[in-house]
Amino acid sequence: MAMDAVEIERLIREGLPDAKVTIEDLRGDGDHYAAHVVSAAFEGKTRVQQHQMVYQALQGRMGGQLHALALQTAVPES
């Protein structure tokens, strides 16, 4: 069962409440998404740690309900 963009965004915002989240359905199939996540919680973290934080927010759905996610993370600009 595929996830929709609204559900992905909701989960990320629950896990990272200050996050600005943009989700794009890359193929229109509900299986391949791109996410851009900006959060102050990423401050001082490596890119890998930032991505792990987003995957943790997705509560184990990555690789199951969520087939593919091209992920970009960033810290808010001052």
QUIJOPE-V620494 format. One record per helix or strand of 2 or more residues. SS is the DSSP state (2 for helix, 1 for strand). FROM is the first residue (numbers start at 1). TO is the last residue. If there is no record, write none. Layout:
{{SS & FROM & TO} {SS & FROM & TO}}
//
This chain:
{{2 & 5 & 15} {1 & 20 & 25} {1 & 32 & 38} {2 & 40 & 42} {2 & 47 & 57} {1 & 68 & 74}}
//
